[in-house]
Structure formats: C-alpha cells, structure tokens
C-alpha cells in the first residue's frame, strides 16, 4: 500500500532525484528534469514546481545552500538535498519498484461503457485508436534506438517499459477488433439488437440488475 509522503506530488520525486546529484536552483531543476524526460514519466505539472520546492524545503528534505546569479537576472536560491531527503528518495523509489498499485487508465473507463455505442461505431473507434498506437509505437521505437546509441540502458528503462505497455495495449486492441470484425465477439447480435430496438434482452437485463445489487 502506498505510504503517505510529506510531499506526495511526483514532481517532488523528480526534484529529489536531480538535487541528489548536485545543488541546483529551481530553474536548473526544471531544465534537468525536462532534458531527461522525467516530465513524461511522471506527468509533471510545471505550475506547481516552486510550491513543491518550497514544501520540500519546509519539510527538511532539501535546504538552501546559497544563491546564484546569471547575467542580469535576480539571484536564485540554490538547494541541496538533506539526509532526510536522501532517505525519502530511497524509500519512495523502493516503494514504486516493489509495490504494484492499481491504476485506472482512461481507456479502461471507455471500455466499461462502450456498450452504449453501436458495435460498428466501436469497431471504427478502436481502429482509429490502433492507428494512433501504431504511429506512437513506431516513434517510441525510433527514439529509443537513438537514445541507445548514447545512453546506458539504466537511463532508458522507463522508455522501454512505456513502449512495452503500448505494444501490449495495441496487441490487445487488435485482438478485440478481430472479434468484433469477425463476428466472434460473444453477445454481438444482442448488442446490435439493443441499438436497433432500444431494449436489452431479458437475460442481459437480469444480469445487469443482479450485478448492481451485488456491487
């Protein structure tokens, strides 16, 4: 079970991971996080960066180590990680690697209510999704191959994982499309009949009622 963190925003994890390498001011943190693609891995909300940095400082996970000035810009506070911050970073990383957590993607929500659309429309929509997935997978593969030429695999594992998840989604979607297009999807005729008449078959209606009671 995920533990409650003093600063639970995943951006805090990204900040701790880069400040663990060397002291930085907030603008440099953002630059390094972007350059390493951590904003893609952690769905970073940049508008909260300074709030996250402030909260990490307030909770003693980072601390001011001085200030820096570049050109005519105002001085910026430089932060370094504390012992407590290092312990938090290590513990958080261990948790994320060892403890699976239920995550609900938007696609799963769409699948749960897709019966409200006619089967032919669902088939068209899934074909459209599969086309997007194919393009995205091709782009990710090309990017990963480029990165492999200059980076150790240790720094590419999140990209490999993201690609593998997209490939698995594409394969599953392709299989579902095969059932819908080939007519082997269970209950396909009843689904079509529902959209033609607006009435659920008695057995399906009874099943839905029983499930709502048990839920």
Buried (B, 14 or more C-beta within 10 A) or exposed (E): EEEEBBBBBBBBBBBBBBBBEEBBBBBBBBEBBBEBBBBEBBEBEEEEBEBBBEBBBEBEBBBEBEEBEEEEEEEBBBBBBBEBBBEBBEEBEEBEEEEEEEEEEEEEEBBEEBBEBBBEEBBEEBBEBBEEBEEBBEEBBEBBEEBEEEEEEEEBEBBEEBBEEBBEBBEEBBEBBEEBBEEEBEBBEEBEBBBEEEEBBEEBEEEEEEEEEEE
